[in-house]
Amino acid sequence: MYSVKTLLNQYLRFIITAFGIALCVILMLFLLAVYKGAADGAVQYIKSNDADIWVMQNNANNILRNTSFISSNLNRTLSEIDGVKSVSSILFLLASVKTGDHPASIYLAGYDPKSVKGRPPMIIRGRNIEKDNEIVLDNSFAAKYRIKTGDRIVIKRDTLIVTGLSTGTNLFVLQYGFVTLRKAREMLGFPGYVSVYLIDTSEGGKISEVVKSIFDKIPGIAVYDNLTFLENNSYEMKSGVLPILFVVAFIGGVILTAILSLILSVYVLERRQDYAIMKAIGSPSGFITWMVVEQALILAGSGMFLAFIMFFPLLNLVGKISPEVTAESSASQLIIVSVSLIVISLISSIIPALKLRRIYPLEVFY
């Protein structure tokens, strides 16, 4: 095939171009994987608790970027409402962990160890907390600062024993830590407050009716069913820093289009005489144009092949170097990037194809 022969005639350029395309593809795949990992990790804690109703301070609608403090005395009032099966309290607060180099921020969740709500989604090492002097850390946070189960960490003036490491608790720029509700209140300095109430309703009861009863009984608070609360938190994460990742991925696609267009134009100029001969002997114009498209697809396919080979080892390497960066790849991401690369290849063929129209058969006799 003439297209392959043309590309391999300058094999070093072909290898460098394919490698450059592979790097652009890896960038797009990595950004999509980081987006998915951060978006899923941000709501994993909410999904794992699976409460029917979330009660918060008025005007607060999520736990990621809102502050909520409501009276702990509401526990009994909520428990007495018809249709309420159980009520659990959680107190969220930002804290600093003393590390070797500098303090590290952590998002503490204080809950009652006897309750089924508020716990880490999954303990992958060690055990859950049982006492006030214990803490469970996010696995990526612990890996970053080389903290192991059994180690002691200092938060404010408290020394806590790390009893376990959790997963599904990475907020991309911040990680969860879990302590008892009593310890969290002690750290806050205001013992009479919690951040949210997690409510499970009785079987057969309508959640909407319980929500209305809570509003009627306790005015001036925010009440959400689980689906609405999950959507609120997901929206907050996706409307924050994450859209920047898509912008960077788009810029990578534009750069890749420019690279392919430039390389294909160089091939056209180098083979100008050959194309003139093809036209002189009666070769259809569509045939020559298709050869340029073939070259674009071959370069893109080679780059994609290299990218798939290098992507997953590089993803593992990034995870070891920066444990807090949670990246989750999927088949849909690979398909999206592959289709995008085909589209980029076709767009990149436009300028070289226009250059072909300026090649005349008479150039053979010059």
ROPA-570813 format. One line per 2 residues: number of its first residue (from 1); their letters; for each residue x, y, z of C-alpha. Coordinates in pm, 1 decimal, padded with zeros to 6 digits. Last residue first. Layout:
BEGIN
NUM> A> X:Y:Z  ...
//
This chain:
BEGIN
366> YF> 00898.3:02091.4:-01518.3  00737.0:01805.3:-01712.6
364> VE> 00575.7:01634.7:-01413.3  00438.7:01972.6:-01296.0
362> LP> 00196.6:01948.5:-01591.3  -00021.6:01715.6:-01383.7
360> YI> -00114.1:02001.4:-01142.9  -00081.8:02003.8:-00763.4
358> RR> -00297.9:02276.6:-00608.3  -00579.5:02032.7:-00533.5
356> LK> -00337.0:01826.1:-00326.2  -00282.7:02123.5:-00093.9
354> LA> -00652.9:02118.2:-00010.9  -00618.9:01754.4:00093.4
352> PI> -00328.2:01847.5:00321.9  -00553.7:02110.0:00489.4
350> IS> -00851.5:01874.1:00534.1  -00667.9:01564.6:00654.4
348> SI> -00636.7:01690.6:01012.0  -01016.0:01698.4:01040.2
346> LS> -01035.1:01329.8:00944.4  -00763.2:01234.3:01191.9
344> IV> -00927.7:01439.3:01470.0  -01255.0:01253.0:01408.1
342> IL> -01073.3:00919.8:01431.6  -00900.5:01038.1:01749.5
340> SV> -01233.3:01135.9:01903.4  -01369.8:00788.5:01829.9
338> SV> -01070.9:00632.6:02005.5  -01095.6:00876.7:02298.8
336> II> -01463.8:00797.9:02350.5  -01407.1:00422.4:02315.7
334> LQ> -01123.8:00421.5:02567.5  -01334.6:00625.1:02810.2
332> SA> -01628.4:00386.5:02767.2  -01400.7:00091.8:02847.0
330> SS> -01318.6:00242.0:03184.1  -01033.3:00413.8:03365.5
328> EA> -01041.5:00526.4:03726.4  -00783.9:00776.9:03849.8
326> TV> -00739.1:00866.1:04216.3  -00465.8:01123.5:04262.5
324> EP> -00400.5:01117.7:04639.1  -00144.4:00840.1:04589.9
322> SI> 00090.1:01072.4:04397.2  00410.1:00881.7:04305.8
320> KG> 00259.7:00535.1:04344.6  -00067.1:00622.2:04170.5
318> VL> 00125.1:00802.0:03896.2  00323.5:00481.5:03832.7
316> NL> 00005.5:00274.3:03815.5  -00138.6:00512.8:03556.5
314> LP> 00189.5:00501.1:03362.4  00167.0:00120.5:03349.8
312> FF> -00197.4:00156.6:03233.1  -00128.3:00411.4:02960.5
310> MI> 00183.5:00271.5:02790.9  00035.5:-00011.4:02579.7
308> FA> -00290.8:00170.7:02512.4  -00097.0:00480.6:02406.4
306> LF> 00125.5:00284.4:02169.2  -00181.8:00141.6:01992.8
304> MG> -00346.6:00483.9:01982.5  -00036.8:00635.4:01823.6
302> SG> -00025.5:00362.6:01559.4  -00395.6:00409.8:01486.8
300> AL> -00355.1:00786.5:01457.7  -00061.3:00753.2:01219.4
298> IL> -00246.9:00493.0:01011.5  -00566.2:00702.0:01013.2
296> AQ> -00382.1:01014.8:00896.4  -00197.9:00821.0:00624.9
294> EV> -00526.9:00669.3:00507.6  -00682.9:01016.9:00488.4
292> VM> -00390.7:01127.9:00270.4  -00436.7:00820.1:00051.1
290> WT> -00808.9:00898.8:00026.0  -00724.7:01234.5:-00131.1
288> IF> -00521.9:01058.4:-00401.2  -00808.1:00822.4:-00484.7
286> GS> -01063.9:01102.9:-00481.9  -00865.1:01291.1:-00745.6
284> PS> -00896.3:00995.4:-00984.1  -00563.1:00874.8:-01129.0
282> GI> -00534.8:00972.0:-01494.9  -00168.5:00919.3:-01576.9
280> AK> -00094.4:01289.4:-01518.4  -00275.5:01289.4:-01183.6
278> MI> -00059.4:01008.4:-01053.4  00250.7:01181.8:-01190.9
276> AY> 00159.1:01501.7:-01004.5  00110.7:01297.9:-00687.2
274> DQ> 00458.8:01152.1:-00721.8  00610.5:01496.6:-00780.9
272> RR> 00439.7:01639.9:-00468.2  00567.2:01355.7:-00251.1
270> EL> 00768.5:01577.9:-00014.6  00499.4:01847.1:-00015.6
268> VY> 00225.6:01594.5:00061.7  00429.8:01433.3:00339.5
266> VS> 00494.7:01776.1:00493.7  00121.8:01851.9:00484.6
264> LI> 00052.4:01522.8:00662.3  00295.5:01617.9:00940.0
262> LS> 00143.7:01964.3:00985.2  -00216.2:01837.0:00992.2
260> LI> -00124.3:01565.2:01240.6  00047.3:01811.0:01473.9
258> AT> -00234.4:02067.9:01450.7  -00500.5:01807.0:01526.5
256> LI> -00296.9:01680.4:01824.0  -00270.1:02034.2:01959.9
254> VG> -00646.7:02077.5:01929.7  -00706.0:01744.9:02107.0
252> GI> -00470.2:01842.1:02388.3  -00658.2:02171.8:02425.3
250> FA> -00979.3:01970.1:02459.5  -00821.0:01754.0:02731.6
248> VV> -00708.6:02069.6:02915.1  -01062.2:02210.8:02896.9
246> FL> -01205.2:01878.5:03014.4  -00972.3:01881.6:03314.2
244> IP> -01076.1:02238.0:03395.3  -01430.5:02106.2:03436.5
242> LV> -01303.7:01918.5:03747.5  -01209.1:02220.7:03955.7
240> GS> -01560.6:02297.8:04072.5  -01882.9:02234.1:03882.1
238> KM> -01837.9:01856.0:03879.4  -01778.5:01840.5:04254.0
236> EY> -02072.4:02063.5:04340.0  -02301.7:01881.7:04097.6
234> SN> -02216.2:01543.6:04251.5  -02289.7:01680.9:04596.7
232> NE> -02630.6:01813.5:04496.6  -02713.7:01498.2:04299.0
230> LF> -02646.3:01280.0:04604.1  -02862.8:01505.9:04819.3
228> TL> -03147.7:01482.0:04569.8  -03122.1:01101.7:04556.5
226> ND> -03100.4:01065.3:04935.7  -03404.6:01278.9:05017.7
224> YV> -03322.6:01627.6:05132.9  -03411.4:01840.9:05436.7
222> AI> -03275.0:02189.9:05506.9  -03364.0:02355.5:05838.6
220> GP> -03563.7:02663.9:05943.5  -03879.8:02491.6:06062.5
218> IK> -03866.9:02174.2:06274.3  -04203.2:01994.8:06306.1
216> DF> -04357.7:02105.9:05976.4  -04033.9:02056.4:05782.2
214> IS> -03981.4:01715.7:05945.3  -04340.1:01613.0:05863.8
212> KV> -04293.3:01715.3:05499.3  -03976.6:01503.2:05474.0
210> VE> -04159.3:01209.4:05633.9  -04438.3:01242.3:05375.8
208> SI> -04188.4:01251.9:05090.1  -04012.0:00942.4:05226.7
206> KG> -04329.9:00739.1:05208.0  -04344.6:00466.2:05472.3
204> GE> -04359.6:00098.9:05376.5  -04056.5:00013.1:05583.6
202> ST> -03979.7:00279.0:05841.4  -03753.7:00566.3:05740.2
200> DI> -03378.7:00592.6:05782.2  -03248.9:00934.8:05880.5
198> LY> -02898.2:01075.9:05859.4  -02861.0:01397.1:06059.2
196> VS> -02601.9:01645.5:05946.8  -02338.3:01884.9:06080.9
194> VY> -02361.8:01830.0:06457.6  -02369.4:02079.7:06745.2
192> GP> -02387.0:02096.2:07126.0  -02025.6:02012.9:07204.3
190> FG> -01879.0:02336.6:07065.9  -01497.0:02324.9:07085.9
188> LM> -01458.8:02176.2:06738.6  -01193.1:01931.4:06857.8
186> ER> -01413.4:01815.6:07146.7  -01708.0:01781.6:06912.6
184> AK> -01497.8:01563.4:06681.4  -01382.7:01351.7:06977.2
182> RL> -01740.8:01289.8:07091.7  -01852.0:01203.4:06738.0
180> TV> -01580.4:00939.6:06717.8  -01313.8:00979.9:06454.1
178> FG> -01296.2:00925.1:06078.1  -01058.6:01090.3:05829.7
176> YQ> -01161.4:01189.2:05481.1  -00932.8:01313.3:05205.0
174> LV> -00892.6:01646.5:05028.6  -00799.9:01768.4:04680.7
172> FL> -00932.7:01457.9:04501.5  -01214.9:01394.5:04752.9
170> NT> -01076.3:01053.3:04853.8  -01293.4:00845.7:05086.8
168> GT> -01379.6:00547.2:04868.8  -01105.6:00353.7:05046.9
166> SL> -01029.5:00323.3:05416.0  -00725.3:00265.8:05634.3
164> GT> -00754.2:00140.9:05991.6  -00661.9:00178.1:06358.0
162> VI> -00452.2:00494.2:06333.7  -00394.4:00594.0:06697.5
160> LT> -00473.9:00954.7:06784.1  -00268.8:01215.6:06968.5
158> DR> -00474.4:01522.9:07045.2  -00339.4:01875.1:07085.6
156> KI> -00437.6:01992.4:06736.9  -00438.2:01669.2:06537.7
154> VI> -00132.3:01453.7:06610.9  -00079.0:01113.3:06451.7
152> RD> 00012.3:00781.0:06609.6  00099.0:00479.2:06400.7
150> GT> -00077.2:00144.7:06456.5  -00199.6:00127.1:06099.5
148> KI> 00054.4:00289.5:05872.3  00133.0:00648.5:05774.8
146> RY> 00370.4:00713.7:05486.4  00247.6:01069.0:05423.7
144> KA> 00120.6:01000.0:05072.1  00023.1:00641.9:05154.5
142> AF> -00185.6:00752.2:05454.9  -00368.6:01012.2:05247.2
140> SN> -00426.9:00754.5:04971.4  -00567.2:00502.4:05222.4
138> DL> -00807.2:00748.7:05384.3  -00752.7:00751.7:05756.6
136> VI> -00936.4:00581.7:06043.8  -00886.4:00739.8:06385.3
134> EN> -00859.4:00630.7:06748.1  -00834.0:00818.5:07078.3
132> DK> -01211.4:00840.1:07125.7  -01254.9:00462.8:07113.9
130> EI> -01399.2:00203.4:06874.8  -01267.1:00306.6:06535.2
128> NR> -01284.4:00065.8:06240.6  -01030.5:-00206.1:06173.3
126> GR> -00694.7:-00266.3:06004.1  -00654.3:-00247.9:05627.0
124> II> -00905.7:-00215.8:05344.8  -01186.2:-00059.8:05551.0
122> MP> -01473.2:00021.6:05314.6  -01735.2:00297.6:05287.5
120> PR> -01612.1:00468.6:05607.5  -01882.7:00482.8:05875.8
118> GK> -02137.3:00762.4:05910.9  -02436.2:00535.6:05956.6
116> VS> -02452.1:00194.7:06125.8  -02433.8:00357.2:06468.3
114> KP> -02231.5:00216.6:06758.7  -01919.5:00395.4:06633.3
112> DY> -02105.6:00728.9:06675.7  -01980.4:00968.1:06409.7
110> GA> -01715.1:01235.3:06355.7  -01612.7:01295.1:05996.6
108> LY> -01281.5:01475.0:05960.8  -01176.0:01631.5:05631.7
106> IS> -00795.2:01639.9:05638.2  -00539.3:01911.1:05582.7
104> AP> -00168.2:01829.2:05606.4  00068.1:02018.3:05834.3
102> HD> 00429.2:02053.1:05709.6  00740.5:01841.0:05665.8
100> GT> 00719.0:01554.1:05914.0  00341.9:01553.3:05949.0
98> KV> 00102.8:01723.6:06187.0  -00255.3:01662.4:06077.6
96> SA> -00466.5:01970.3:06020.3  -00843.7:01976.0:06059.5
94> LL> -01153.3:02052.9:05855.6  -01481.5:01965.9:06021.1
92> FL> -01775.8:01734.8:05967.3  -02005.0:01622.2:06250.4
90> IS> -02230.3:01323.8:06189.5  -02549.4:01222.5:06369.4
88> SV> -02767.7:00914.0:06316.6  -03146.7:00890.4:06338.1
86> SK> -03346.4:00566.7:06307.3  -03691.7:00445.8:06198.1
84> VG> -03865.0:00774.8:06122.6  -04217.1:00721.5:05985.7
82> DI> -04391.9:00934.1:06246.0  -04160.5:01193.7:06403.2
80> ES> -04033.7:01102.5:06751.1  -03677.8:01029.5:06635.8
78> LT> -03650.1:01375.7:06478.8  -03734.5:01546.5:06806.6
76> RN> -03489.1:01327.4:06998.8  -03201.8:01406.9:06762.6
74> LN> -03286.1:01777.3:06744.0  -03088.8:01841.5:07062.4
72> SS> -02763.8:01810.6:06865.0  -02828.1:02160.4:06734.8
70> IF> -02734.0:02232.6:06375.7  -02403.6:02325.2:06215.2
68> ST> -02355.2:02306.9:05836.7  -02075.8:02441.1:05622.6
66> NR> -02104.9:02390.9:05247.9  -01847.4:02288.4:04985.7
64> LI> -01840.8:01910.1:05004.4  -02119.7:01829.4:05250.3
62> NN> -02409.4:01941.3:05030.4  -02730.4:02149.4:05037.5
60> AN> -02676.7:02412.5:05306.2  -02923.6:02704.9:05307.2
58> NQ> -03076.7:02592.7:05643.1  -02851.7:02362.1:05843.6
56> MV> -02874.4:01998.4:05746.0  -03106.2:01696.1:05745.6
54> WI> -03037.2:01407.3:05508.2  -03314.2:01153.6:05436.6
52> DA> -03324.7:00791.5:05318.9  -02967.0:00722.7:05424.4
50> DN> -02750.1:00521.8:05185.5  -02431.9:00543.0:05393.6
48> SK> -02224.4:00392.7:05111.9  -02368.4:00629.3:04853.6
46> IY> -02280.2:00937.3:05058.7  -01922.4:00818.9:05111.8
44> QV> -01887.9:00733.4:04742.8  -02000.9:01082.3:04642.6
42> AG> -01664.5:01256.0:04600.7  -01488.0:00935.0:04501.9
40> DA> -01704.7:00894.8:04192.7  -01637.8:01247.4:04064.1
38> AG> -01269.0:01230.8:04155.6  -01208.5:00893.9:03990.4
36> KY> -01414.3:00984.9:03683.7  -01231.0:01314.1:03634.9
34> VA> -00892.0:01153.3:03697.6  -00968.6:00886.3:03436.2
32> LL> -01081.4:01150.4:03184.0  -00762.4:01347.6:03243.9
30> FL> -00550.7:01033.4:03206.0  -00717.5:00928.9:02881.6
28> ML> -00670.4:01276.6:02732.2  -00304.3:01290.6:02835.6
26> IV> -00244.3:00935.1:02714.0  -00389.4:01032.3:02374.6
24> CL> -00157.9:01332.2:02352.1  00139.9:01113.1:02447.5
22> AI> 00041.8:00851.9:02187.7  00020.4:01118.3:01917.0
20> GF> 00375.7:01223.2:01999.9  00490.2:00859.1:01989.0
18> AT> 00325.7:00809.8:01650.4  00495.7:01125.2:01520.6
16> II> 00836.6:01018.2:01654.6  00800.0:00670.4:01503.9
14> FR> 00688.5:00804.1:01164.4  00968.7:01062.0:01160.6
12> LY> 01218.5:00781.5:01224.0  01056.5:00567.1:00954.6
10> QN> 01084.1:00826.7:00676.4  01007.6:00588.0:00390.5
8> LL> 00778.1:00417.0:00638.6  00508.5:00679.7:00590.9
6> TK> 00520.7:00675.1:00210.7  00525.4:00294.8:00200.4
4> VS> 00223.9:00280.4:00429.6  00027.7:00516.2:00205.7
2> YM> 00142.3:00334.7:-00110.3  00000.0:00000.0:00000.0
//
